[in-house]
Amino acid sequence: MLRALACTLALGFVACAEAAEVATGVALDFGYMGEFVRNFQPGHAAPVKRTIYQDHMDLALTLEPAAWGGPDLTLFVHGVRDHGHDPSAEVLGDLQTASNIEAPDQLLLYEAWLEARVADGRVGVLAGLHDLNSEFYVSEFASLFLNSSFGIGPEISLNVPASIFPQPGWGALLRVQNEYGNALRFGVYDGDPTTRAIRRKQEGLMGIAELELHWVDLGEPGVLKLGWWKHTGLHPSPFAPGRAFHGVMGAYGILEQRFVHWPGGGFGAFVQYGQAQRDRTEVPSYLGVGVHVAGFIPGRPEDEIGLALARAEHQLTPRKSVYEATWELTLRLVFFGGRASLQPSWQHILHPGGDPAAAALDVGLLRMELAL
C-alpha cells in the first residue's frame, strides 16, 4: 500500500517519490535536495562565472521496539547519495563552503547506530556510525541558513577530521537530560572518519562534551549551549614546516532567544562563537550571528526568513590574520504539508578564502527539497 505520493514542480525541477506503508515502530524516510548555485563575479578558485547543480538524497530506516512492547531502543540506518560539481572547491574558493550539501560524488552508508535509554528516556547511550553534528553544536535558528558554518563552526570543521558531513565515523555518546530539556552530552569519535577504522595511535580520537540549558524569560524560550572538544591526533603545524602537535582543543558557545511570538510564528536571534588553539590552527575563531522569523505570512507557520553573518578568522601567519565574512539572506517556503520546500538564498562573501586581496563575491542559491 502506498503511504504517500508527492510531487513538486519549481523552475523546471520535478521530483516525485513514494514511501511504503510501514508498521508501528518502523519508519522509512526519504529526502531529496536539489540545488542551483551561481556566482555573479569570477570565483576565487577559478576566475569564471558558473551555474552549478548539485543534489543530495537520504534514505533512512528507524526501528523503535518499544512501540510493540519491546525495550526502549532505537536502531537507525541512514544512507546517502551525493552528486554534482562542488561550487566552493571548483569555483568560489571560499573557506566556509557556501552550500552545506557540497560533497564528493558518493553512495554511502552514512549512519548506522543503536541507542538504548533508561530512566524514562532521560539517560541514553548510543554507539555506531554517527554524525557528531546531529547532537553537538546544533542551533535551531541557525539551521535555516545554507552556509556550512551555520551548521558546525569552521574552527572544528576546517581544523580537525571530525565525524560530520560528508562522512561520519564510529562514535559513542552518553546523554543525560531532565524534563525541562536541560542536558549533558559526552561523545568520543574516531580521529579520522574517512578510514572507518579505529586506529587510536595513528589517527587519535575526538572527545566532545556539551551542556545545554533552557529557560523561559517573560514567556519566551531561550537556550544556551556550552561545548568543549579535543582531538588527540598528530597535527602538522600550519606555520612551521616539519613541526607537529599532539592534540588540538577548543570550545564553543551557542545562545538562542525568541523575543516575541504570535499565532503560528515568532521572532528570535542567535549567536555562535567558537575558539581553537591559535598556535595550532589556521582557523582559530568563528563568530555567527543572525535573526530568524517564522510564520511571517498569516496561515503559513512553517515558512521562515532570516539574515545572518558567518565570520571565520584565517591566520596567514602567527601574527597576521584576516576574516572571511559571509552575509546570508534566505527565505524558505514550505508546501504540501511540509513535504516540499523552495529556498532561495543570497550570500555576500568578503575576503573569500581568507585572502585579503580577493574581491568580494555574490552567490545565489536555489534549493528545492522533497521529504516523505
ZAMARGU-4260 file (C-alpha; in steps of 0.2 Angstrom, whole numbers, plus 5000, padded with zeros to 4 digits):
<rodrens>
0) 5000/5000/5000 | 5006/5017/4996 | 5008/5029/5011 | 5011/5044/5001 | 5014/5051/4983
5) 5021/5068/4982 | 5027/5079/4968 | 5034/5096/4967 | 5037/5107/4951 | 5048/5123/4953
10) 5058/5132/4940 | 5060/5116/4929 | 5064/5105/4944 | 5052/5090/4945 | 5054/5077/4959
15) 5042/5063/4963 | 5044/5049/4976 | 5034/5037/4986 | 5035/5028/5003 | 5028/5011/5008
20) 5017/5009/5022 | 5026/5003/5037 | 5021/4995/5054 | 5020/5004/5071 | 5038/5007/5077
25) 5045/5007/5060 | 5048/5022/5050 | 5055/5024/5032 | 5060/5041/5027 | 5066/5048/5010
30) 5073/5065/5007 | 5079/5074/4991 | 5088/5091/4989 | 5092/5098/4973 | 5101/5115/4972
35) 5107/5128/4959 | 5122/5138/4964 | 5128/5154/4954 | 5142/5166/4957 | 5139/5183/4950
40) 5158/5188/4950 | 5173/5177/4944 | 5177/5165/4958 | 5192/5165/4969 | 5196/5147/4965
45) 5193/5149/4946 | 5190/5166/4938 | 5174/5161/4929 | 5155/5163/4932 | 5146/5147/4933
50) 5129/5139/4937 | 5132/5123/4946 | 5118/5110/4950 | 5121/5098/4964 | 5110/5086/4974
55) 5109/5076/4990 | 5097/5061/4993 | 5093/5052/5010 | 5085/5036/5014 | 5083/5031/5032
60) 5076/5017/5042 | 5071/5019/5061 | 5066/5005/5072 | 5058/5008/5089 | 5054/4991/5098
65) 5045/5000/5112 | 5031/5003/5101 | 5027/4984/5101 | 5031/4981/5119 | 5050/4979/5117
70) 5064/4988/5126 | 5067/5007/5124 | 5079/5006/5110 | 5082/5015/5093 | 5090/5007/5078
75) 5094/5020/5065 | 5101/5016/5047 | 5104/5030/5035 | 5111/5030/5018 | 5115/5045/5007
80) 5119/5049/4988 | 5128/5065/4984 | 5131/5070/4966 | 5136/5086/4956 | 5151/5098/4955
85) 5157/5107/4970 | 5154/5126/4969 | 5166/5131/4983 | 5180/5119/4979 | 5179/5122/4960
90) 5174/5140/4958 | 5170/5150/4973 | 5186/5146/4984 | 5178/5152/5000 | 5184/5145/5017
95) 5167/5142/5025 | 5158/5132/5010 | 5143/5142/5003 | 5132/5126/5002 | 5130/5114/5016
100) 5127/5099/5004 | 5143/5101/4994 | 5151/5084/4994 | 5161/5072/4983 | 5151/5061/4972
105) 5146/5046/4984 | 5134/5032/4988 | 5137/5029/5006 | 5131/5021/5022 | 5131/5037/5031
110) 5125/5032/5049 | 5121/5015/5057 | 5119/5017/5076 | 5109/5009/5091 | 5103/5019/5106
115) 5097/5012/5122 | 5088/5023/5135 | 5084/5021/5153 | 5076/5031/5167 | 5060/5036/5157
120) 5072/5041/5142 | 5082/5053/5152 | 5098/5044/5150 | 5103/5037/5133 | 5119/5028/5127
125) 5122/5027/5108 | 5135/5018/5098 | 5139/5016/5080 | 5142/5026/5064 | 5136/5043/5070
130) 5136/5061/5064 | 5143/5071/5079 | 5134/5087/5072 | 5116/5079/5074 | 5119/5081/5093
135) 5133/5093/5096 | 5135/5112/5090 | 5116/5112/5085 | 5107/5129/5083 | 5088/5128/5079
140) 5088/5146/5072 | 5104/5144/5063 | 5099/5128/5054 | 5088/5138/5042 | 5104/5145/5033
145) 5113/5136/5019 | 5131/5141/5023 | 5140/5127/5031 | 5147/5137/5045 | 5129/5139/5052
150) 5129/5120/5055 | 5146/5117/5064 | 5159/5130/5066 | 5174/5131/5055 | 5186/5131/5070
155) 5181/5112/5071 | 5177/5108/5053 | 5192/5116/5045 | 5205/5111/5058 | 5202/5093/5063
160) 5195/5077/5055 | 5178/5077/5063 | 5164/5064/5062 | 5152/5076/5052 | 5146/5078/5034
165) 5150/5072/5021 | 5157/5056/5030 | 5154/5052/5049 | 5164/5039/5058 | 5162/5027/5073
170) 5157/5035/5089 | 5149/5033/5106 | 5138/5045/5115 | 5131/5047/5133 | 5116/5059/5135
175) 5108/5064/5152 | 5093/5076/5152 | 5079/5082/5163 | 5061/5086/5159 | 5065/5104/5155
180) 5076/5099/5141 | 5092/5103/5150 | 5105/5091/5145 | 5123/5085/5147 | 5131/5076/5132
185) 5148/5067/5131 | 5155/5059/5115 | 5170/5050/5109 | 5173/5048/5090 | 5186/5041/5078
190) 5200/5053/5074 | 5199/5050/5055 | 5181/5046/5050 | 5187/5044/5032 | 5195/5027/5036
195) 5181/5020/5046 | 5194/5010/5056 | 5198/5015/5074 | 5217/5017/5074 | 5219/5027/5090
200) 5238/5028/5089 | 5239/5033/5071 | 5223/5044/5070 | 5219/5049/5088 | 5202/5051/5095
205) 5190/5066/5096 | 5181/5069/5113 | 5167/5082/5115 | 5156/5087/5129 | 5141/5099/5129
210) 5130/5107/5142 | 5113/5113/5136 | 5102/5125/5147 | 5084/5131/5144 | 5074/5145/5151
215) 5058/5155/5149 | 5060/5174/5151 | 5044/5184/5150 | 5036/5170/5142 | 5048/5167/5128
220) 5060/5152/5127 | 5079/5153/5126 | 5094/5141/5126 | 5112/5141/5130 | 5124/5128/5124
225) 5142/5127/5130 | 5154/5114/5122 | 5172/5109/5124 | 5182/5097/5112 | 5199/5089/5110
230) 5206/5079/5095 | 5221/5069/5101 | 5229/5065/5084 | 5245/5071/5077 | 5243/5088/5068
235) 5256/5096/5057 | 5259/5115/5062 | 5252/5127/5049 | 5266/5139/5051 | 5282/5128/5055
240) 5286/5115/5042 | 5291/5099/5050 | 5284/5103/5066 | 5268/5094/5073 | 5257/5094/5088
245) 5249/5080/5098 | 5232/5086/5101 | 5221/5101/5097 | 5207/5108/5108 | 5194/5121/5108
250) 5177/5127/5115 | 5161/5135/5108 | 5145/5143/5114 | 5128/5145/5106 | 5115/5157/5113
255) 5097/5157/5106 | 5082/5168/5112 | 5065/5171/5105 | 5059/5189/5109 | 5041/5189/5103
260) 5028/5176/5096 | 5011/5177/5088 | 4999/5163/5082 | 5009/5152/5071 | 5026/5162/5072
265) 5039/5171/5081 | 5055/5182/5080 | 5071/5177/5088 | 5090/5178/5086 | 5106/5168/5089
270) 5124/5169/5092 | 5138/5156/5089 | 5156/5158/5094 | 5170/5145/5093 | 5188/5146/5098
275) 5203/5134/5095 | 5221/5134/5100 | 5229/5149/5090 | 5246/5141/5088 | 5240/5125/5080
280) 5226/5130/5069 | 5223/5141/5053 | 5205/5145/5058 | 5207/5149/5077 | 5190/5158/5079
285) 5172/5159/5072 | 5158/5171/5075 | 5140/5168/5069 | 5125/5180/5072 | 5108/5181/5065
290) 5089/5184/5066 | 5076/5172/5062 | 5057/5174/5058 | 5044/5160/5057 | 5026/5161/5051
295) 5028/5179/5044 | 5014/5175/5032 | 4997/5173/5041 | 4991/5155/5040 | 5009/5148/5035
300) 5018/5144/5051 | 5031/5133/5043 | 5038/5147/5032 | 5055/5155/5038 | 5066/5170/5034
305) 5082/5175/5041 | 5098/5186/5039 | 5114/5181/5047 | 5133/5184/5047 | 5147/5170/5047
310) 5164/5177/5051 | 5179/5165/5051 | 5196/5171/5056 | 5210/5164/5044 | 5228/5165/5050
315) 5241/5169/5037 | 5255/5169/5049 | 5255/5168/5068 | 5254/5187/5069 | 5243/5191/5054
320) 5226/5186/5051 | 5211/5191/5040 | 5192/5187/5041 | 5181/5179/5028 | 5164/5186/5032
325) 5148/5180/5023 | 5132/5188/5024 | 5117/5177/5020 | 5099/5182/5017 | 5087/5167/5014
330) 5069/5163/5013 | 5061/5145/5015 | 5044/5142/5008 | 5035/5126/5013 | 5022/5117/5003
335) 5011/5101/5004 | 5011/5099/5022 | 5029/5101/5025 | 5034/5088/5011 | 5042/5100/4999
340) 5050/5117/5001 | 5058/5130/4990 | 5073/5141/4997 | 5082/5155/4988 | 5097/5161/4997
345) 5109/5176/4993 | 5127/5176/5001 | 5139/5191/5000 | 5157/5184/5004 | 5170/5196/5009
350) 5189/5190/5008 | 5184/5173/5000 | 5197/5160/5005 | 5203/5171/5019 | 5213/5181/5006
355) 5214/5200/5010 | 5217/5204/4991 | 5202/5193/4985 | 5187/5203/4978 | 5170/5200/4986
360) 5158/5188/4979 | 5139/5187/4977 | 5132/5170/4976 | 5114/5165/4973 | 5107/5148/4978
365) 5091/5140/4975 | 5087/5124/4985 | 5072/5113/4982 | 5068/5099/4994 | 5056/5084/4995
370) 5053/5074/5011 | 5042/5059/5014
</rodrens>
